Amino acid sequence: MTDIKTQVQGLDPNLHARDVKQFVKDTGNIYESLAIIAKRAKQLSVDLKRELHEKLDEFAVNPETIEEVTENKEQIEISKFYERLPNPAVIATEEYLADGLHARFTDKKKKF
């Protein structure tokens, strides 16, 4: 899988009205489709947050050694880049509509 940040560079971060028929074409059920999108959005959110924190941890300084707060332009640029990324729900919706998501359901009704 390619890097998510490169995939979403050209993606419009604004919300758009969608045709419900697009969501039910694969699953036949709007709620299942939305559950798939929500699960993927949560995965994306966790991954992006972890990645951002890893990058910002490089700039962390020991509070005992800091005498004055200095502004780090690189840290600000990294934060701004992640702020400009589309919402994970928007990314997940675009992935779903482009047939980029596949889901497996386990059968909960087992005969004994």
Residue pairs with C-beta under 8 A, 6 or more apart in sequence:
4 44
4 47
4 48
4 91
5 85
7 91
8 85
8 86
8 91
8 94
11 86
11 90
11 91
11 94
12 86
13 84
13 85
13 86
13 87
13 90
15 90
18 93
18 97
20 30
22 97
23 30
23 33
23 34
23 96
23 97
24 30
24 33
26 33
26 99
27 33
27 36
27 103
32 103
32 105
33 96
36 96
36 101
36 103
37 89
37 92
37 93
37 96
37 101
38 89
38 92
40 92
40 95
40 96
40 101
41 87
41 88
41 89
41 91
41 92
41 93
42 88
44 88
44 91
44 92
45 88
48 82
48 85
48 88
52 78
52 79
52 82
55 78
56 75
56 78
56 79
59 72
59 74
59 75
85 91
92 101
94 100
95 101
